[in-house]
């Protein structure tokens, strides 16, 4: 029995994705010519033309007989599609000669599309065109390239949700409309709206247009990209910091709640358990860090303690990865809180990464229920979130996700330790890329620069980024023998 994959439709979808990436290379090309980076500009033009040509051949030359996708097709499209996109993103780095290391190019491209604010380059020395390319790849990866494709491909019909669900956690689907293509369009309209609004607000600060574009695209995608190596501290502008802080928080909230807000359903928003928990955790953590910074004398004034405490707490909680100051020199208590916030992350169906608050809530309630049942063995206690009962299947999925997440984190830490860095550097670096945050603790942590790691380890870090971005199981499913077994049907 042959393995059944809708190869023709999958090829056509990859064609649309490739065409999108090809078009996305044009702004960096224009940027290169504006800033007299002619060689790099020509590289982007040639790469975009080649990618667009191959994509058009896939779109126009392939005629699928069936326009329906099975679950197996969906996982294949997402898992393999992300790798294809990352490999395409490597081409300008290598073809221009800016980097001769495939490992470095692959790392940069992966960090871009997974919205991980990590790099092996230095922003001040990086050509403007590559900063623009990184920013655009962040923006596309923020909501998911494949989700964007689904929103433009109503021809996918009922099969489109296979792709959507492979990228968006199941727990985030409740408040999103039933037709997946409409859902994706709504999400992207809000995403574009946030992008335009932040650009306008940052323009009021007098920020340079190029810096504004880079900062805006890096912020709404929770990637944390800035066009200067010292980060946002380069601007030394409280107004800019407040705008960035607000939009990192906005981008960390479940985007489906904004749909409810547009409909005036604020009662439902106030009742959202995940939102209330996320904001409470962020505020309490920020206050604790600010108090610690002030009373330990890290900063001499309450104002500075609050300024840096709230900003870095929001940066780690949203997995944006902005570094306003060298937080690695802060007291261990503050570092511990930041590490915890990085692991928890923001809300489901947002642009941030990591575990997500909703999973932590369910896991906590499962522990409470377990303790209660030890006291009352015959009691039947259901786990509820927001008044809704969490099914046994969802509870099992969350438990397996958390267990797998931390097992992979420990394995990644073990592999990174081969280079000889201290434990804090290794575990925080692994957690940083798995959570798609991009800044870590220890050696060169606050700069978010991973060039301290050897090229083979940069590939390992890139793999961890993809695993974290795809919610772990989407990629692991492809590595499962049963996925490729033709006798085991996946509807």
C-alpha positions in Angstrom: 0.0 0.0 0.0 1.4 3.4 -1.0 1.8 6.4 1.3 -1.0 8.8 0.3 -0.1 12.5 0.1 -1.7 15.0 -2.1 1.6 15.8 -3.7 0.2 18.0 -6.5 -1.9 20.2 -4.2 1.1 20.4 -1.7 3.4 21.5 -4.5 0.9 24.2 -5.6 0.7 25.5 -2.0 4.5 25.6 -1.8 4.4 27.6 -5.0 2.2 30.2 -3.4 4.5 30.3 -0.3 7.6 30.6 -2.5 6.0 33.4 -4.5 5.2 35.2 -1.2 8.9 34.9 -0.1 10.1 36.1 -3.5 7.9 39.2 -3.3 9.1 39.8 0.3 12.7 40.1 -1.0 11.9 43.2 -3.0 11.8 45.7 -0.1 15.4 44.6 1.0 16.5 45.0 -2.6 15.1 48.5 -2.7 16.7 49.2 0.7 20.1 48.1 -0.7 19.9 50.5 -3.6 18.9 53.4 -1.4 21.8 52.8 0.9 24.3 52.1 -1.9 24.6 48.4 -1.2 24.4 47.6 -4.9 25.9 44.1 -4.8 23.5 43.0 -2.1 20.6 44.6 -4.0 21.4 42.7 -7.1 21.6 39.5 -5.1 18.1 40.0 -3.7 16.7 40.8 -7.1 18.2 37.7 -8.7 17.2 35.5 -5.8 13.6 36.9 -5.8 13.4 36.3 -9.6 14.6 32.7 -9.4 12.3 31.9 -6.4 9.3 33.6 -8.2 10.0 31.7 -11.4 10.1 28.3 -9.7 7.0 29.2 -7.7 5.1 30.2 -10.8 6.0 26.9 -12.4 4.6 25.1 -9.4 1.4 27.2 -9.4 0.6 27.2 -13.1 2.2 24.0 -14.1 0.7 21.7 -11.5 -3.0 20.7 -11.8 -4.2 18.9 -8.7 -7.1 16.6 -9.2 -8.2 16.8 -5.5 -8.5 20.0 -3.6 -8.8 18.4 -0.2 -6.1 18.0 2.4 -5.9 15.3 5.0 -4.3 15.7 8.4 -1.2 14.0 7.2 -1.0 16.5 4.3 -1.4 19.4 6.8 1.5 18.3 9.0 3.7 17.6 6.0 3.0 21.1 4.5 3.7 22.9 7.8 6.8 20.9 8.9 8.5 20.7 5.5 7.2 24.1 4.4 9.0 25.9 7.2 12.3 24.2 6.4 11.9 25.2 2.7 11.1 28.8 3.7 14.2 28.9 6.0 16.4 27.5 3.2 15.2 30.1 0.8 15.9 32.7 3.4 19.5 31.5 3.5 20.2 32.3 -0.1 20.8 36.1 0.1 23.2 35.7 2.9 25.3 33.1 1.0 24.9 34.4 -2.6 26.0 37.9 -1.6 29.1 36.5 0.1 28.1 38.3 3.3 28.6 35.1 5.1 30.4 32.0 3.8 29.1 29.8 6.6 25.9 27.8 5.9 25.4 27.4 9.6 25.4 31.1 10.2 23.1 31.8 7.2 20.7 29.0 8.4 20.7 30.4 11.9 19.9 33.9 10.7 17.2 32.8 8.4 15.6 30.5 11.1 15.8 33.3 13.7 14.1 35.6 11.3 11.1 33.4 10.4 10.6 32.0 13.9 10.6 35.5 15.3 13.5 34.7 17.6 15.4 37.9 18.4 18.7 36.0 18.1 21.7 36.6 15.7 25.2 35.6 15.1 25.9 39.0 13.4 26.3 42.5 14.8 23.5 45.0 13.9 25.9 48.0 13.6 28.0 46.1 11.0 25.1 44.5 9.2 24.1 46.0 5.8 20.7 47.8 5.9 19.3 45.4 3.3 19.8 42.4 5.6 18.3 44.2 8.6 15.3 44.9 6.4 15.2 41.2 5.3 15.4 40.1 8.9 12.5 42.5 9.9 10.3 41.3 7.0 10.9 37.7 7.8 10.1 38.4 11.4 6.8 40.1 10.4 5.8 37.2 8.1 6.7 34.6 10.7 4.9 36.5 13.4 1.4 35.3 12.4 2.7 32.3 10.5 3.6 32.2 6.8 1.3 29.3 6.2 -1.6 30.9 8.0 -1.1 33.9 5.7 -1.1 31.5 2.7 -4.4 29.9 3.9 -6.0 33.3 4.1 -5.2 33.9 0.4 -6.2 30.4 -0.8 -9.9 29.8 -0.4 -9.4 27.1 -3.0 -8.1 24.9 -0.2 -11.6 24.5 1.0 -12.2 22.2 3.9 -8.6 21.1 3.9 -7.3 24.6 4.9 -7.9 24.0 8.6 -5.4 21.2 8.5 -2.6 23.8 7.9 -4.1 26.3 10.3 -4.4 23.9 13.2 -0.9 22.7 12.6 0.4 26.2 13.3 -2.1 27.6 15.8 -2.6 25.8 19.1 -5.9 24.0 19.5 -6.6 25.8 22.7 -6.8 29.1 20.9 -9.4 28.1 18.4 -12.6 28.6 20.6 -13.2 32.3 19.8 -12.1 32.2 16.1 -14.8 32.0 13.5 -15.6 28.6 11.9 -14.3 29.3 8.4 -10.5 29.1 8.6 -9.7 31.4 5.6 -11.9 34.1 7.1 -10.2 33.6 10.5 -6.8 34.1 9.0 -7.9 37.2 7.2 -9.3 38.7 10.3 -6.2 37.9 12.3 -4.0 39.5 9.6 -6.1 42.6 9.3 -5.6 43.2 13.0 -1.9 42.4 12.7 -1.5 44.9 9.9 -3.6 47.4 11.9 -1.2 47.1 14.9 1.8 47.5 12.6 0.5 50.7 11.0 -0.6 52.2 14.4 2.8 51.5 16.0 4.7 53.0 13.0 2.6 56.2 13.3 3.1 56.5 17.1 6.9 55.9 16.8 7.1 58.4 14.0 5.9 61.0 16.5 9.1 60.5 18.5 11.1 61.7 15.5 12.6 58.3 14.9 14.4 57.8 11.6 12.1 56.1 9.0 14.4 53.1 8.6 14.8 52.6 12.3 11.0 52.9 12.7 10.3 50.2 10.2 12.8 47.8 11.7 11.6 48.5 15.3 7.9 48.2 14.3 8.1 45.0 12.4 10.3 43.5 15.2 7.9 44.6 17.9 4.5 43.5 16.6 6.0 40.1 15.7 7.5 39.9 19.2 10.9 39.3 17.7 12.7 42.3 19.3 14.7 43.4 16.3 16.4 46.8 16.5 18.8 48.3 13.9 21.5 49.0 16.6 23.6 46.5 18.5 22.9 48.2 21.9 19.2 47.8 21.3 16.5 50.3 22.3 18.9 52.0 24.7 20.4 53.6 21.5 17.4 56.0 21.4 17.4 56.7 25.1 13.7 57.8 24.7 11.1 57.0 27.4 8.3 57.6 24.9 9.7 55.1 22.5 10.1 52.6 25.4 6.5 53.0 26.5 5.2 52.5 23.0 7.3 49.4 22.4 6.3 48.0 25.8 2.6 48.5 25.1 2.7 46.9 21.7 4.8 43.9 22.9 2.0 43.3 25.5 -0.7 43.9 22.9 1.0 41.3 20.6 1.1 38.8 23.4 -2.6 38.8 23.9 -4.9 36.3 22.1 -5.8 38.0 18.9 -9.3 36.6 18.9 -10.0 38.8 21.9 -9.6 41.8 19.6 -12.3 40.5 17.4 -14.6 40.4 20.5 -13.5 44.0 21.3 -14.5 45.1 17.8 -17.9 43.6 18.4 -18.2 45.4 21.8 -18.2 42.1 23.7 -16.1 43.4 26.6 -17.8 41.2 29.2 -16.4 38.1 27.5 -12.9 39.7 27.4 -13.0 40.5 31.1 -14.0 36.9 31.9 -11.1 35.5 29.9 -9.0 33.5 32.4 -5.8 33.4 30.3 -5.8 37.2 29.8 -6.4 38.0 33.4 -3.7 35.5 34.5 -1.2 36.9 31.9 -1.7 40.5 33.0 -1.6 39.6 36.7 1.6 37.6 36.3 3.2 40.4 34.3 2.2 43.2 36.7 3.2 41.2 39.9 6.5 40.1 38.4 7.3 43.7 37.3 6.6 45.1 40.7 8.7 42.4 42.4 11.6 43.0 40.0 11.4 46.8 40.4 11.3 46.5 44.2 14.3 44.2 44.2 16.3 46.5 41.9 15.6 49.5 44.1 16.2 48.0 47.5 19.4 46.2 46.4 20.7 49.5 45.2 21.0 48.3 41.5 19.4 51.6 40.6 19.4 54.7 42.8 15.9 55.9 42.0 12.5 54.3 42.1 11.8 55.7 38.7 14.7 53.9 37.0 13.9 50.7 38.9 10.3 50.8 37.6 11.3 51.8 34.1 13.8 48.9 33.7 11.9 46.4 35.8 8.6 46.8 33.9 10.2 46.9 30.5 12.4 43.8 30.9 9.5 41.8 32.5 7.3 42.6 29.5 10.2 41.8 27.1 10.7 38.3 28.6 7.0 37.6 29.1 6.1 38.5 25.5 9.2 36.6 24.3 10.1 39.8 22.4 13.7 39.8 23.6 14.4 43.5 23.9 17.3 44.4 26.2 17.0 47.9 27.5 19.9 47.4 29.9 22.4 44.8 30.9 20.0 42.7 33.0 22.6 39.9 33.3 24.2 42.1 36.1 20.9 42.2 38.1 20.4 40.3 41.4 19.7 36.5 41.0 16.2 37.0 42.3 15.4 39.3 39.3 17.1 36.9 36.8 15.1 34.0 38.2 11.8 35.8 37.6 12.8 36.8 34.1 13.7 33.2 33.3 10.3 32.0 34.6 8.5 34.7 32.5 10.4 33.5 29.4 9.4 29.9 29.9 5.7 30.8 30.5 5.4 33.2 27.5 2.2 35.0 26.5 -1.3 33.9 25.4 -2.2 31.4 22.8 -3.1 32.7 19.3 -0.7 35.6 19.8 2.7 36.2 18.0 4.8 35.3 21.1 6.3 31.9 21.7 7.1 29.5 24.6 4.7 27.4 26.6 1.8 29.8 26.7 -0.2 30.9 29.8 -3.2 28.7 29.1 -1.1 25.6 29.4 0.3 26.7 32.7 -3.2 27.4 34.0 -4.4 23.9 33.1 -1.3 22.3 34.4 -1.7 24.1 37.7 -5.4 23.1 38.0 -4.4 19.4 37.2 -1.9 19.5 40.1 -4.6 21.0 42.4 -7.1 18.3 41.4 -4.5 15.6 42.0 -3.9 16.9 45.5 -7.6 17.1 46.2 -8.2 13.5 44.9 -5.5 12.2 47.2 -7.5 13.5 50.1 -10.8 12.5 48.6 -10.1 9.4 46.4 -13.8 8.9 45.4 -14.4 12.5 44.4 -15.1 13.3 40.8 -13.5 16.7 40.1 -13.3 18.2 36.6 -10.8 20.8 35.5 -12.4 24.0 34.4 -11.0 27.1 32.7 -13.3 30.1 32.3 -16.3 28.0 33.3 -15.6 25.4 30.6 -14.5 21.9 31.4 -11.2 20.8 30.0 -11.6 17.4 28.3 -9.3 14.5 29.3 -7.9 14.6 25.8 -6.8 18.2 26.0 -5.4 17.7 29.5 -3.4 14.8 28.3 -2.1 16.9 25.3 -1.0 19.7 27.6 0.7 17.3 30.0 2.6 15.6 27.1 3.5 19.0 25.7 5.0 20.3 28.9 6.9 17.0 29.5 8.3 17.0 25.9 9.1 20.7 26.1 11.3 20.3 29.2 12.9 17.0 28.0 13.9 18.7 24.7 15.1 21.7 26.7 17.4 19.5 28.9 18.7 17.6 25.8 19.5 20.9 24.1 21.2 22.2 27.2 23.3 19.0 27.4 24.4 19.3 23.7 25.3 23.0 24.2 27.4 22.1 27.2 29.8 20.3 24.9 31.4 23.7 24.2 32.3 24.3 27.9 30.2 27.3 28.8 28.7 27.5 32.3 25.3 25.9 33.1 23.4 29.2 33.2 24.6 30.2 29.7 23.7 26.8 28.3 20.2 26.3 29.8 19.2 29.9 29.2 20.4 29.8 25.6 18.4 26.6 25.0 15.3 28.1 26.7 15.8 31.3 24.8 15.6 29.7 21.4 12.9 27.2 22.2 10.8 30.0 23.6 11.7 32.2 20.5 12.9 35.0 22.9 16.5 35.4 21.6 18.2 36.9 24.7 19.6 34.8 27.5 21.8 35.0 30.6 25.5 34.4 31.1 28.1 35.1 28.4 26.9 37.8 25.9 23.3 37.0 26.9 21.9 40.6 26.9 23.2 41.2 23.4 21.2 38.3 22.0 24.3 37.3 20.0 24.9 33.6 19.6 28.1 33.9 17.7 29.8 32.6 20.8 28.6 29.1 19.9 30.4 26.9 17.3 28.7 26.5 13.9 27.4 22.9 14.5 25.8 24.1 17.7 24.3 27.0 15.8 22.4 24.4 13.8 21.2 22.7 17.0 20.0 26.1 18.2 18.2 26.7 14.9 16.5 23.3 15.2 15.3 24.2 18.7 13.9 27.5 17.3 11.8 25.6 14.8 10.6 23.0 17.3 9.5 25.8 19.6 7.8 27.8 16.9 5.9 24.8 15.6 4.6 23.9 19.1 7.0 20.9 19.2 4.6 18.1 18.0 4.2 19.5 14.4 7.8 18.7 13.7 8.1 15.6 15.9 5.1 14.1 14.1 7.2 14.1 10.9 9.9 12.1 12.7 7.4 9.5 13.8 7.6 6.2 11.9 3.8 5.8 12.1 3.4 9.1 10.2 5.1 7.5 7.2 3.4 4.1 7.5 1.0 3.7 4.6 -1.3 1.3 6.4 -2.0 3.8 9.2 -4.5 6.2 7.7 -4.5 9.8 9.0 -7.8 11.5 8.1 
